[in-house]
């Protein structure tokens, strides 16, 4: 720099190539309860996975580097009064020159790769990628038959059919009923055996033999169904149906109503 005859010392500028993530692959290891096989994503970036998924990041840099790291900027934990500090995950260097590191997905946020560049300084070597946690939804349970309140006689055999669906597998289905508001009775409809592969949907039937219950006109049966998934092993999330009712009417009244309809 020169001004009014005064000149500064002479400096030099040296151009170097900063390292950058040429390719980045992801290995996803999902929670055990999901039953999902590990998955490899080539040229990955943004992540949207179930909470509890372990992500292994494999970075191929444009040039050989002495070190690297992942920087995770995550949303604050529930109830936290201050923003969370970035989480640093050091990358290990494999024999093939790739850098590897892993983290568990527990909160939303973002992450990026930083590699050691000129004079030992860490420089951003990738864009910021999003991290999105997906929530396992509870089972959906519904009655296919009859799906409404009904009127029955004391001698009827009342048939109900219930279905349960879950995104990662059903671990249980049960019917719960009560007569005239008394203590609830639980009837297991489905429970897989140990070692069985979990299925995503189940349909089950149950028949109320009303004559065996010794019901009288004016009595009623309330019932609903509950299904379970495998989020936390055998004691997972549950979903229930609405409560339905069977009302017992006198047999002769039902008989007369049928006759009024005419026909055979």
Backbone as CSV, one residue per row, in Angstrom:
resi,resn,N_x,N_y,N_z,CA_x,CA_y,CA_z,C_x,C_y,C_z
1,UNK,0.869,-1.179,0.000,0.000,0.000,0.000,0.902,1.224,0.000
2,UNK,0.618,2.188,-0.894,1.460,3.383,-0.999,0.567,4.616,-1.020
3,UNK,0.980,5.648,-0.259,0.225,6.893,-0.222,1.155,8.028,0.167
4,UNK,1.224,9.092,-0.661,2.054,10.281,-0.390,3.501,9.909,-0.138
5,UNK,3.982,8.987,-0.946,5.379,8.604,-0.855,5.696,7.613,0.232
6,UNK,4.696,7.231,1.011,4.917,6.249,2.081,4.408,4.900,1.598
7,UNK,5.252,3.906,1.741,4.929,2.586,1.205,5.016,1.523,2.309
8,UNK,4.044,0.622,2.306,4.033,-0.443,3.319,4.989,-1.556,2.922
9,UNK,5.144,-2.482,3.817,5.898,-3.679,3.487,5.197,-4.433,2.362
10,UNK,5.883,-5.347,1.742,5.342,-6.145,0.654,4.830,-7.484,1.209
11,UNK,3.580,-7.775,0.877,2.962,-9.014,1.355,2.657,-9.919,0.166
12,UNK,2.533,-11.189,0.444,2.224,-12.157,-0.609,0.874,-12.830,-0.315
13,UNK,0.204,-13.231,-1.379,-1.062,-13.972,-1.283,-0.844,-15.335,-1.905
14,UNK,-1.119,-16.378,-1.129,-0.983,-17.742,-1.633,-2.372,-18.369,-1.735
15,UNK,-2.703,-18.910,-2.881,-4.006,-19.515,-3.124,-3.914,-21.014,-2.823
16,UNK,-4.821,-21.484,-1.980,-4.866,-22.912,-1.661,-6.297,-23.402,-1.870
17,UNK,-6.441,-24.676,-2.100,-7.753,-25.297,-2.227,-8.244,-25.713,-0.841
18,UNK,-9.364,-25.136,-0.379,-9.958,-25.561,0.875,-10.641,-26.910,0.675
19,UNK,-10.519,-27.807,1.635,-11.171,-29.113,1.495,-12.694,-28.967,1.551
20,UNK,-13.373,-29.858,0.858,-14.829,-29.836,0.824,-15.322,-31.276,0.756
21,UNK,-16.546,-31.479,1.177,-17.127,-32.823,1.120,-17.533,-33.120,-0.313
22,UNK,-16.771,-33.989,-0.962,-17.065,-34.346,-2.348,-18.346,-35.179,-2.410
23,UNK,-18.405,-36.231,-1.607,-19.622,-37.044,-1.480,-19.837,-37.346,0.002
24,UNK,-21.099,-37.591,0.331,-21.435,-37.913,1.716,-22.544,-38.956,1.715
25,UNK,-22.234,-40.137,2.235,-23.213,-41.210,2.332,-23.688,-41.334,3.773
26,UNK,-24.927,-41.811,3.916,-25.531,-41.980,5.234,-25.948,-43.431,5.426
27,UNK,-25.674,-43.966,6.592,-26.187,-45.266,6.995,-27.173,-45.043,8.139
28,UNK,-28.408,-45.524,7.960,-29.479,-45.297,8.928,-29.795,-46.604,9.647
29,UNK,-29.697,-46.583,10.972,-30.017,-47.745,11.798,-31.226,-47.380,12.663
30,UNK,-32.375,-47.922,12.293,-33.633,-47.524,12.908,-33.825,-48.207,14.261
31,UNK,-34.707,-47.659,15.122,-34.975,-48.303,16.417,-35.454,-49.739,16.232
32,UNK,-35.119,-50.598,17.188,-35.454,-52.016,17.073,-36.953,-52.241,16.918
33,UNK,-37.761,-51.447,17.641,-39.198,-51.696,17.614,-39.804,-51.511,16.227
34,UNK,-39.154,-50.723,15.364,-39.720,-50.446,14.044,-39.677,-51.671,13.134
35,UNK,-38.736,-52.581,13.398,-38.581,-53.751,12.530,-37.973,-53.428,11.176
36,UNK,-37.505,-52.196,10.979,-36.946,-51.788,9.701,-35.483,-52.206,9.589
37,UNK,-35.106,-52.665,8.406,-33.720,-53.025,8.146,-32.875,-51.753,7.975
38,UNK,-31.573,-51.819,8.317,-30.701,-50.654,8.086,-30.729,-50.237,6.622
39,UNK,-30.535,-48.946,6.399,-30.639,-48.407,5.042,-29.443,-47.505,4.765
40,UNK,-28.910,-47.602,3.547,-27.806,-46.747,3.108,-28.320,-45.745,2.081
41,UNK,-28.016,-44.463,2.311,-28.418,-43.390,1.402,-27.154,-42.811,0.779
42,UNK,-27.000,-42.980,-0.524,-25.842,-42.430,-1.211,-26.077,-40.956,-1.534
43,UNK,-25.014,-40.170,-1.423,-25.104,-38.720,-1.650,-26.251,-38.130,-0.832
44,UNK,-26.238,-38.454,0.454,-27.303,-38.007,1.339,-27.131,-36.557,1.751
45,UNK,-28.080,-36.108,2.573,-28.071,-34.728,3.053,-29.093,-34.560,4.152
46,UNK,-30.273,-34.019,3.808,-31.333,-33.838,4.790,-31.763,-35.200,5.345
47,UNK,-32.145,-35.185,6.641,-32.507,-36.415,7.334,-33.902,-36.252,7.917
48,UNK,-34.796,-37.209,7.645,-36.124,-37.267,8.261,-36.357,-38.716,8.670
49,UNK,-36.175,-39.008,9.955,-36.221,-40.391,10.439,-36.940,-40.446,11.786
50,UNK,-37.235,-41.668,12.222,-37.852,-41.875,13.528,-36.911,-41.433,14.640
51,UNK,-37.481,-40.905,15.702,-36.691,-40.573,16.879,-35.984,-41.821,17.387
52,UNK,-34.693,-41.684,17.712,-33.912,-42.819,18.167,-33.100,-43.490,17.082
53,UNK,-33.214,-43.030,15.846,-32.430,-43.592,14.741,-30.969,-43.170,14.871
54,UNK,-30.051,-44.111,14.663,-28.618,-43.787,14.652,-28.176,-43.552,13.213
55,UNK,-27.518,-42.417,12.988,-27.076,-42.027,11.654,-25.554,-42.075,11.613
56,UNK,-25.018,-42.850,10.688,-23.578,-42.899,10.456,-23.283,-42.113,9.178
57,UNK,-22.402,-41.127,9.299,-22.055,-40.253,8.180,-20.679,-40.648,7.653
58,UNK,-20.570,-40.863,6.327,-19.299,-41.206,5.685,-18.980,-40.130,4.654
59,UNK,-17.922,-39.382,4.905,-17.571,-38.220,4.085,-16.324,-38.532,3.261
60,UNK,-16.414,-38.281,1.955,-15.245,-38.352,1.079,-14.828,-36.933,0.735
61,UNK,-13.678,-36.459,1.239,-13.273,-35.070,0.988,-12.635,-34.919,-0.390
62,UNK,-12.609,-33.680,-0.876,-11.985,-33.406,-2.176,-10.476,-33.562,-2.119
63,UNK,-9.884,-33.296,-0.962,-8.444,-33.490,-0.767,-8.243,-34.176,0.577
64,UNK,-7.096,-34.776,0.747,-6.806,-35.446,2.011,-6.691,-34.415,3.126
65,UNK,-7.314,-34.704,4.264,-7.331,-33.765,5.391,-6.872,-34.487,6.653
66,UNK,-6.312,-33.724,7.602,-5.865,-34.354,8.852,-6.996,-34.601,9.841
67,UNK,-8.098,-33.864,9.731,-9.190,-34.049,10.691,-10.468,-33.432,10.142
68,UNK,-11.573,-33.779,10.791,-12.875,-33.228,10.422,-13.857,-33.446,11.556
69,UNK,-15.012,-32.831,11.419,-16.020,-32.967,12.468,-17.414,-32.680,11.913
70,UNK,-18.424,-33.153,12.640,-19.811,-32.790,12.399,-20.225,-31.770,13.444
71,UNK,-20.950,-30.749,13.008,-21.472,-29.738,13.926,-22.989,-29.815,13.879
72,UNK,-23.609,-30.155,15.021,-25.057,-30.315,15.104,-25.660,-29.131,15.854
73,UNK,-26.523,-28.396,15.182,-27.288,-27.316,15.816,-28.717,-27.825,16.005
74,UNK,-29.067,-28.182,17.240,-30.357,-28.796,17.525,-31.282,-27.831,18.251
75,UNK,-32.572,-28.062,18.093,-33.548,-27.253,18.813,-33.383,-27.458,20.316
76,UNK,-33.705,-26.439,21.120,-33.586,-26.594,22.576,-34.503,-27.705,23.083
77,UNK,-34.096,-28.342,24.164,-34.944,-29.336,24.795,-36.177,-28.664,25.384
78,UNK,-37.252,-29.432,25.540,-38.494,-28.888,26.084,-38.247,-28.290,27.461
79,UNK,-38.675,-27.053,27.645,-38.522,-26.384,28.933,-37.210,-25.648,29.100
80,UNK,-36.295,-25.769,28.125,-35.005,-25.075,28.252,-35.193,-23.581,28.038
81,UNK,-34.484,-22.763,28.824,-34.630,-21.308,28.754,-33.645,-20.669,27.791
82,UNK,-32.613,-21.398,27.393,-31.600,-20.861,26.485,-31.424,-21.826,25.329
83,UNK,-30.886,-21.296,24.226,-30.617,-22.140,23.069,-29.519,-23.150,23.388
84,UNK,-29.629,-24.302,22.778,-28.651,-25.356,23.010,-27.336,-25.021,22.315
85,UNK,-26.238,-25.382,22.960,-24.921,-25.232,22.347,-24.748,-26.266,21.242
86,UNK,-24.028,-25.906,20.172,-23.786,-26.899,19.113,-23.098,-28.142,19.664
87,UNK,-23.449,-29.286,19.107,-22.822,-30.552,19.492,-21.766,-30.892,18.460
88,UNK,-20.565,-31.195,18.932,-19.439,-31.499,18.045,-19.194,-33.010,18.052
89,UNK,-19.140,-33.591,16.868,-18.833,-35.015,16.710,-17.570,-35.118,15.861
90,UNK,-16.477,-35.561,16.477,-15.221,-35.712,15.740,-15.324,-36.874,14.758
91,UNK,-14.752,-36.673,13.576,-14.768,-37.699,12.537,-13.470,-38.505,12.571
92,UNK,-13.584,-39.803,12.448,-12.411,-40.670,12.364,-12.034,-40.875,10.901
93,UNK,-10.757,-40.995,10.638,-10.264,-41.155,9.273,-9.978,-42.627,9.013
94,UNK,-10.634,-43.182,7.991,-10.426,-44.580,7.631,-9.224,-44.713,6.696
95,UNK,-8.839,-45.959,6.419,-7.683,-46.200,5.564,-7.912,-45.704,4.138
96,UNK,-9.159,-45.701,3.696,-9.439,-45.241,2.337,-9.562,-43.717,2.235
97,UNK,-9.305,-43.021,3.338,-9.350,-41.561,3.316,-10.693,-40.972,3.679
98,UNK,-11.713,-41.809,3.777,-13.029,-41.283,4.159,-13.063,-40.993,5.660
99,UNK,-13.923,-40.056,6.029,-14.106,-39.700,7.424,-15.482,-40.185,7.874
100,UNK,-15.556,-40.765,9.061,-16.805,-41.322,9.548,-17.118,-40.816,10.952
101,UNK,-18.384,-40.655,11.216,-18.874,-40.273,12.538,-20.346,-40.589,12.622
102,UNK,-20.898,-40.616,13.812,-22.311,-40.979,13.969,-22.947,-40.156,15.075
103,UNK,-24.291,-40.085,15.031,-25.062,-39.434,16.087,-26.463,-40.021,16.089
104,UNK,-27.130,-39.903,17.221,-28.511,-40.365,17.366,-29.463,-39.190,17.170
105,UNK,-30.520,-39.422,16.421,-31.507,-38.378,16.150,-32.516,-38.348,17.294
106,UNK,-32.507,-37.284,18.076,-33.427,-37.116,19.194,-34.249,-35.836,19.090
107,UNK,-33.715,-34.813,18.368,-34.418,-33.535,18.241,-34.238,-32.996,16.824
108,UNK,-35.151,-32.104,16.439,-35.016,-31.426,15.147,-33.823,-30.481,15.192
109,UNK,-33.335,-30.120,14.011,-32.225,-29.171,13.927,-31.552,-29.251,12.581
110,UNK,-30.232,-29.072,12.588,-29.458,-29.139,11.353,-28.047,-29.627,11.682
111,UNK,-27.320,-30.026,10.634,-25.924,-30.437,10.826,-25.125,-30.068,9.588
112,UNK,-23.812,-29.980,9.758,-22.913,-29.694,8.646,-21.576,-30.387,8.904
113,UNK,-20.800,-30.482,7.841,-19.457,-31.059,7.925,-18.442,-29.926,7.921
114,UNK,-17.470,-30.008,8.812,-16.336,-29.082,8.811,-15.046,-29.878,8.705
115,UNK,-14.132,-29.405,7.847,-12.851,-30.070,7.640,-11.714,-29.103,7.939
116,UNK,-10.602,-29.678,8.375,-9.431,-28.852,8.706,-8.759,-28.378,7.425
117,UNK,-8.604,-27.058,7.313,-8.024,-26.485,6.106,-6.741,-25.737,6.385
118,UNK,-6.610,-24.549,5.781,-5.371,-23.758,5.842,-5.035,-23.386,7.281
119,UNK,-3.774,-23.592,7.659,-3.248,-23.219,8.981,-4.005,-23.899,10.114
120,UNK,-4.601,-25.063,9.855,-5.273,-25.820,10.908,-6.651,-25.323,11.275
121,UNK,-7.187,-24.368,10.538,-8.513,-23.834,10.856,-9.597,-24.745,10.291
122,UNK,-10.692,-24.865,11.047,-11.845,-25.629,10.590,-12.709,-24.751,9.690
123,UNK,-13.070,-25.291,8.546,-13.891,-24.542,7.602,-15.100,-25.378,7.206
124,UNK,-16.231,-24.700,6.965,-17.441,-25.405,6.534,-17.163,-26.131,5.227
125,UNK,-17.497,-27.422,5.198,-17.217,-28.237,4.017,-18.495,-28.814,3.406
126,UNK,-19.644,-28.325,3.860,-20.913,-28.779,3.292,-21.978,-27.743,3.632
127,UNK,-23.105,-27.781,2.943,-24.218,-26.915,3.371,-24.758,-27.383,4.727
128,UNK,-25.649,-26.600,5.306,-26.385,-27.032,6.494,-27.542,-27.923,6.037
129,UNK,-27.596,-29.126,6.575,-28.658,-30.064,6.239,-29.649,-30.157,7.393
130,UNK,-30.923,-30.327,7.057,-31.966,-30.394,8.071,-31.990,-31.772,8.733
131,UNK,-32.354,-31.774,10.023,-32.648,-32.999,10.773,-34.096,-32.894,11.237
132,UNK,-34.938,-33.834,10.818,-36.346,-33.831,11.220,-36.683,-35.162,11.890
133,UNK,-37.214,-35.092,13.109,-37.612,-36.298,13.824,-39.057,-36.640,13.480
134,UNK,-39.293,-37.896,13.162,-40.637,-38.385,12.854,-41.179,-39.144,14.059
135,UNK,-42.442,-38.907,14.388,-43.070,-39.539,15.539,-43.852,-40.776,15.105
136,UNK,-43.609,-41.884,15.800,-44.372,-43.103,15.544,-45.797,-42.892,16.040
137,UNK,-46.769,-43.005,15.145,-48.161,-42.775,15.503,-48.752,-44.007,16.201
138,UNK,-49.700,-43.808,17.131,-50.335,-44.953,17.795,-51.196,-45.734,16.814
139,UNK,-51.579,-46.950,17.171,-52.392,-47.769,16.265,-53.757,-47.128,15.999
140,UNK,-54.309,-47.428,14.827,-55.682,-47.016,14.507,-56.580,-48.232,14.665
141,UNK,-57.601,-48.092,15.496,-58.492,-49.203,15.808,-59.921,-48.784,15.468
142,UNK,-60.672,-49.667,14.816,-62.052,-49.348,14.427,-62.864,-50.630,14.321
143,UNK,-64.179,-50.502,14.550,-65.102,-51.622,14.365,-65.615,-51.611,12.928
144,UNK,-65.426,-52.734,12.250,-65.999,-52.910,10.920,-67.479,-53.281,11.015
145,UNK,-67.805,-54.136,11.995,-69.181,-54.569,12.247,-69.450,-54.513,13.739
146,UNK,-70.564,-54.017,14.232,-71.544,-53.269,13.430,-71.177,-51.794,13.245
147,UNK,-70.255,-51.275,14.046,-69.827,-49.893,13.884,-70.862,-48.869,14.321
148,UNK,-71.810,-49.268,15.167,-72.862,-48.372,15.649,-73.516,-49.024,16.860
149,UNK,-74.326,-48.259,17.589,-75.113,-48.833,18.677,-76.199,-49.743,18.092
150,UNK,-76.534,-50.811,18.811,-77.500,-51.785,18.299,-78.517,-52.141,19.383
151,UNK,-79.630,-52.706,18.926,-80.679,-53.229,19.806,-80.719,-54.742,19.624
152,UNK,-80.687,-55.483,20.731,-80.612,-56.940,20.672,-81.674,-57.535,21.587
153,UNK,-81.921,-58.828,21.396,-82.801,-59.557,22.299,-81.947,-60.360,23.270
154,UNK,-82.510,-60.819,24.374,-81.717,-61.588,25.354,-81.185,-62.904,24.815
155,UNK,-81.686,-63.361,23.652,-81.254,-64.652,23.112,-80.322,-64.517,21.915
156,UNK,-79.961,-63.281,21.543,-79.159,-63.071,20.341,-77.716,-63.545,20.514
157,UNK,-77.087,-63.785,19.365,-75.629,-63.929,19.280,-75.130,-62.705,18.522
158,UNK,-74.535,-61.767,19.255,-74.122,-60.482,18.674,-72.679,-60.588,18.189
159,UNK,-72.487,-60.333,16.915,-71.177,-60.496,16.247,-70.541,-59.126,16.044
160,UNK,-69.253,-58.977,16.415,-68.508,-57.735,16.160,-67.198,-58.085,15.464
161,UNK,-66.766,-57.201,14.594,-65.486,-57.359,13.904,-64.691,-56.074,14.088
162,UNK,-63.432,-56.202,14.498,-62.594,-55.040,14.775,-61.282,-55.174,13.996
163,UNK,-60.775,-54.050,13.503,-59.497,-54.028,12.795,-58.554,-53.075,13.514
164,UNK,-57.259,-53.374,13.441,-56.226,-52.506,14.002,-55.098,-52.403,12.984
165,UNK,-54.599,-51.189,12.794,-53.516,-50.932,11.844,-52.436,-50.093,12.520
166,UNK,-51.182,-50.389,12.187,-50.068,-49.614,12.726,-48.971,-49.533,11.678
167,UNK,-48.226,-48.419,11.701,-47.212,-48.219,10.673,-46.029,-49.172,10.797
168,UNK,-45.750,-49.688,12.017,-44.583,-50.549,12.170,-44.892,-51.916,12.778
169,UNK,-46.139,-52.204,13.049,-46.468,-53.546,13.525,-47.374,-53.547,14.739
170,UNK,-48.332,-54.478,14.738,-49.308,-54.611,15.829,-48.815,-55.663,16.811
171,UNK,-48.866,-55.349,18.111,-48.438,-56.310,19.131,-49.582,-56.794,20.007
172,UNK,-50.770,-56.255,19.824,-51.870,-56.730,20.652,-53.189,-56.093,20.263
173,UNK,-54.286,-56.845,20.505,-55.629,-56.337,20.274,-56.544,-56.994,21.290
174,UNK,-57.402,-56.199,21.923,-58.291,-56.740,22.928,-59.639,-56.029,22.884
175,UNK,-60.653,-56.743,23.326,-62.007,-56.210,23.427,-62.344,-56.042,24.896
176,UNK,-62.887,-54.895,25.244,-63.257,-54.607,26.627,-64.745,-54.303,26.672
177,UNK,-65.479,-55.008,27.550,-66.908,-54.744,27.641,-67.362,-54.756,29.096
178,UNK,-68.522,-54.165,29.311,-69.095,-54.075,30.646,-70.601,-54.217,30.529
179,UNK,-71.210,-54.917,31.492,-72.657,-55.112,31.515,-73.264,-54.212,32.582
180,UNK,-74.130,-53.315,32.154,-74.808,-52.394,33.068,-73.827,-51.580,33.909
181,UNK,-72.694,-51.213,33.302,-71.732,-50.366,33.999,-70.922,-51.065,35.063
182,UNK,-70.946,-52.389,35.107,-70.179,-53.140,36.104,-68.707,-53.180,35.720
183,UNK,-67.934,-53.955,36.453,-66.497,-54.055,36.202,-66.219,-54.524,34.772
184,UNK,-65.226,-53.907,34.149,-64.913,-54.236,32.760,-64.290,-55.621,32.637
185,UNK,-64.632,-56.291,31.556,-64.077,-57.607,31.231,-63.242,-57.466,29.967
186,UNK,-62.001,-57.946,30.008,-61.083,-57.841,28.879,-60.941,-59.190,28.185
187,UNK,-61.152,-59.191,26.874,-61.043,-60.413,26.069,-59.903,-60.236,25.078
188,UNK,-58.791,-60.982,25.204,-57.703,-60.883,24.214,-58.169,-61.401,22.856
189,UNK,-57.931,-60.615,21.818,-58.288,-61.022,20.459,-57.068,-61.394,19.624
190,UNK,-55.919,-60.779,19.940,-54.710,-61.088,19.161,-53.487,-60.740,19.992
191,UNK,-52.507,-61.638,19.971,-51.205,-61.392,20.574,-50.207,-62.274,19.847
192,UNK,-49.203,-61.699,19.157,-48.250,-62.538,18.413,-47.397,-63.380,19.354
193,UNK,-47.005,-64.534,18.879,-46.099,-65.384,19.634,-44.679,-64.839,19.567
194,UNK,-43.889,-65.180,20.539,-42.500,-64.724,20.562,-41.772,-65.218,19.308
195,UNK,-41.109,-64.298,18.637,-40.395,-64.637,17.417,-41.194,-64.438,16.153
196,UNK,-42.498,-64.226,16.274,-43.315,-63.989,15.087,-42.989,-62.630,14.476
197,UNK,-43.044,-62.560,13.161,-42.856,-61.285,12.485,-44.106,-60.433,12.660
198,UNK,-43.896,-59.179,13.046,-45.030,-58.297,13.279,-45.688,-57.903,11.962
199,UNK,-46.999,-57.832,11.988,-47.761,-57.427,10.806,-48.385,-56.064,11.063
200,UNK,-48.672,-55.350,9.972,-49.128,-53.967,10.087,-50.623,-53.846,10.327
201,UNK,-51.399,-54.899,10.044,-52.847,-54.808,10.259,-53.397,-56.175,10.638
202,UNK,-54.405,-56.135,11.500,-55.034,-57.353,12.004,-56.542,-57.137,12.013
203,UNK,-57.297,-58.175,11.646,-58.748,-58.170,11.755,-59.154,-59.339,12.645
204,UNK,-60.041,-59.076,13.616,-60.463,-60.125,14.540,-61.967,-60.014,14.777
205,UNK,-62.586,-61.147,15.135,-64.023,-61.164,15.383,-64.282,-61.698,16.787
206,UNK,-65.433,-61.331,17.311,-65.864,-61.846,18.611,-67.383,-61.922,18.606
207,UNK,-67.917,-62.958,19.246,-69.363,-63.151,19.317,-69.812,-63.110,20.772
208,UNK,-70.737,-62.212,21.071,-71.369,-62.165,22.387,-72.524,-63.178,22.392
209,UNK,-72.454,-64.176,23.253,-73.560,-65.114,23.426,-74.429,-64.573,24.565
210,UNK,-75.421,-63.782,24.201,-76.175,-63.013,25.188,-76.995,-63.909,26.103
211,UNK,-77.418,-65.069,25.615,-78.212,-65.962,26.459,-77.407,-66.408,27.678
212,UNK,-76.104,-66.581,27.503,-75.255,-67.014,28.607,-75.087,-65.919,29.662
213,UNK,-75.307,-64.665,29.277,-75.150,-63.552,30.215,-76.389,-63.348,31.084
214,UNK,-77.488,-64.089,30.772,-78.731,-63.996,31.548,-79.208,-62.545,31.645
215,UNK,-79.303,-61.915,30.489,-79.703,-60.510,30.435,-81.228,-60.378,30.509
216,UNK,-81.665,-59.224,30.946,-83.080,-58.904,31.026,-83.353,-57.646,30.216
217,UNK,-84.608,-57.466,29.780,-84.941,-56.231,29.061,-84.566,-55.000,29.882
218,UNK,-83.966,-54.038,29.205,-83.488,-52.838,29.875,-82.004,-52.866,30.188
219,UNK,-81.403,-54.072,30.164,-79.950,-54.164,30.369,-79.225,-53.613,29.143
220,UNK,-77.945,-53.266,29.332,-77.148,-52.812,28.192,-75.710,-53.277,28.363
221,UNK,-75.055,-53.449,27.252,-73.634,-53.810,27.223,-72.881,-52.680,26.522
222,UNK,-71.874,-52.148,27.182,-70.981,-51.169,26.555,-69.674,-51.873,26.207
223,UNK,-69.104,-51.549,25.056,-67.876,-52.237,24.639,-67.027,-51.324,23.752
224,UNK,-65.719,-51.588,23.760,-64.778,-50.894,22.887,-63.563,-51.797,22.701
225,UNK,-62.698,-51.440,21.775,-61.502,-52.242,21.489,-60.257,-51.384,21.668
226,UNK,-59.153,-52.057,22.011,-57.875,-51.364,22.198,-56.777,-52.148,21.486
227,UNK,-55.917,-51.431,20.743,-54.791,-52.059,20.056,-53.476,-51.480,20.528
228,UNK,-52.400,-52.269,20.379,-51.073,-51.856,20.838,-50.067,-51.980,19.694
229,UNK,-49.062,-51.095,19.719,-47.957,-51.223,18.770,-46.686,-51.599,19.522
230,UNK,-45.551,-51.531,18.838,-44.291,-52.038,19.386,-43.293,-50.924,19.641
231,UNK,-43.764,-49.717,19.960,-42.811,-48.608,20.099,-41.799,-48.859,21.209
232,UNK,-42.234,-49.374,22.350,-41.328,-49.624,23.466,-41.362,-51.090,23.865
233,UNK,-41.223,-51.954,22.871,-41.306,-53.374,23.152,-42.753,-53.811,23.269
234,UNK,-43.033,-54.711,24.214,-44.387,-55.250,24.336,-45.373,-54.234,24.901
235,UNK,-44.882,-53.236,25.629,-45.760,-52.213,26.209,-45.629,-50.935,25.391
236,UNK,-46.221,-50.947,24.214,-46.082,-49.807,23.313,-47.231,-48.834,23.445
237,UNK,-47.388,-48.022,22.416,-48.497,-47.089,22.382,-49.803,-47.853,22.161
238,UNK,-50.901,-47.232,22.548,-52.196,-47.872,22.371,-53.157,-46.916,21.675
239,UNK,-54.127,-47.502,21.009,-55.211,-46.751,20.388,-56.524,-47.451,20.691
240,UNK,-57.590,-46.697,20.878,-58.874,-47.274,21.226,-59.967,-46.777,20.286
241,UNK,-61.044,-47.540,20.223,-62.212,-47.142,19.445,-63.129,-46.293,20.321
242,UNK,-64.178,-45.778,19.708,-65.258,-45.183,20.488,-65.978,-46.294,21.261
243,UNK,-66.757,-45.887,22.257,-67.555,-46.842,23.025,-68.907,-47.025,22.332
244,UNK,-69.311,-48.292,22.162,-70.605,-48.612,21.564,-71.472,-49.360,22.586
245,UNK,-72.779,-49.364,22.312,-73.723,-49.963,23.257,-74.636,-50.959,22.548
246,UNK,-74.971,-52.015,23.267,-76.031,-52.937,22.878,-77.130,-52.819,23.933
247,UNK,-78.315,-52.485,23.513,-79.443,-52.352,24.425,-80.356,-53.561,24.281
248,UNK,-80.720,-54.155,25.401,-81.564,-55.346,25.400,-83.026,-54.919,25.460
249,UNK,-83.782,-55.344,24.463,-85.220,-55.063,24.413,-86.002,-56.357,24.619
250,UNK,-87.262,-56.247,25.078,-88.067,-57.466,25.229,-88.192,-58.196,23.899
251,UNK,-88.120,-59.517,23.958,-88.180,-60.312,22.726,-89.499,-60.116,21.999
252,UNK,-90.642,-60.069,22.754,-91.926,-59.965,22.077,-92.075,-58.644,21.352
253,UNK,-91.450,-57.577,21.888,-91.545,-56.283,21.207,-90.789,-56.339,19.890
254,UNK,-89.642,-56.938,19.900,-88.877,-57.071,18.663,-89.647,-57.935,17.666
255,UNK,-90.285,-58.992,18.189,-91.033,-59.889,17.309,-92.184,-59.149,16.632
256,UNK,-92.924,-58.357,17.386,-94.056,-57.631,16.810,-93.582,-56.624,15.762
257,UNK,-92.423,-55.970,16.041,-91.917,-55.003,15.083,-91.553,-55.707,13.769
258,UNK,-91.031,-56.900,13.850,-90.678,-57.626,12.633,-91.937,-57.984,11.847
259,UNK,-92.998,-58.372,12.573,-94.226,-58.737,11.902,-94.879,-57.547,11.218
260,UNK,-94.748,-56.366,11.834,-95.350,-55.178,11.222,-94.744,-54.861,9.872
261,UNK,-93.561,-55.354,9.623,-92.920,-55.050,8.366,-93.544,-55.795,7.196
262,UNK,-94.342,-56.833,7.462,-94.961,-57.586,6.384,-93.991,-58.532,5.723
263,UNK,-94.424,-59.157,4.659,-93.555,-60.078,3.952,-93.457,-61.422,4.669
264,UNK,-92.493,-62.230,4.266,-92.369,-63.545,4.846,-92.150,-63.420,6.292
